[in-house]
Amino acid sequence: MQQTVLDPEGVRQQYADWADKYDSELEGPWQYIGPRKVAEGVREFLKPGSRIADIGCGTGLAFQFFPNSHITGFDFCDQMLRQAAAKIEGLKQQGTDVRLEFADVTNLPAPDKTFDVAISVSVTEHIAELSAMIREMRRIVVPEGVIALTAPETQLDGCIARSKSEVSELLLNENLLLVKAFGYRSHFEYAMLTRPAIYNCFICTKPR
Ligand SMILES: C[S@@+](CC[C@H](N)C(=O)[O-])C[C@H]1O[C@@H](n2cnc3c(N)ncnc32)[C@H](O)[C@@H]1O
């Protein structure tokens, strides 16, 4: 069956419309585990004060899993960033400071080598030119820094599915070393995402 993939404006509008309800739907009935899974995957690489870039941070659901760190969240949807901004004050209590930047994931407003870890959770399915996003994540992390991203291998309406081997090859092409990959199930049941989905999480390092 031919699947419809949204253009970037369509994606932005989808999240603008969803932003107010995103957290309550995902943390409630959907039992969304993507951010926690990615945080568990990179935990062994974190130190107190790690500089973390969250690429396509949305409402900042991942922030809570990175105590004692400096997080910069990048996203191109104002409404999602506004929800993320509302979490900043509470995160200070766990030693986490957060900055938010309006940005496209394929063109990040950050200097080279300024983060220890770059994560991206449930974003690649919207990015046609995934190699450009991976290149940006690689550019902004320090040598021996860590990159973690997820990709659904289940085909979902409005989204791009990618196999494990396809993503592994893209990472290799961008000169990243795949350290580990694992799968998990997401229970998306939003209008455009109508089936449980198998996601893969890829954890890589940037060679020195
Ligand atoms: C499913 S949400 C995931 C948000 C968050 N990472 C999480 O796990 O809850 C996808 C996010 O990617 C953002 N996004 C999609 N395409 C983007 C692009 N080209 N540039 C920046 N952000 C983008 C959307 O605005 C949205 O906030």
The ligand as a Gaussian input file, in Angstrom:
#p B3LYP/6-31G(d) Opt

LIG

0 1
 C        7.209000      12.419000      17.773000
 S        7.842000      14.023000      18.208000
 C        9.165000      13.509000      19.281000
 C        9.464000      14.557000      20.305000
 C       10.394000      14.057000      21.416000
 N       11.687000      13.738000      20.881000
 C        9.768000      12.879000      22.109000
 O       10.346000      11.775000      22.057000
 O        8.693000      13.049000      22.698000
 C        8.732000      14.592000      16.766000
 C        9.312000      15.988000      16.944000
 O       10.217000      16.235000      15.870000
 C       10.058000      17.579000      15.466000
 N       10.539000      17.675000      14.078000
 C       10.110000      16.962000      13.008000
 N       10.796000      17.338000      11.918000
 C       11.676000      18.286000      12.300000
 C       12.653000      19.071000      11.630000
 N       12.880000      18.921000      10.310000
 N       13.361000      19.959000      12.343000
 C       13.125000      20.124000      13.679000
 N       12.229000      19.418000      14.369000
 C       11.499000      18.511000      13.690000
 C        8.579000      17.846000      15.627000
 O        8.289000      19.233000      15.708000
 C        8.282000      17.104000      16.912000
 O        8.429000      17.929000      18.032000

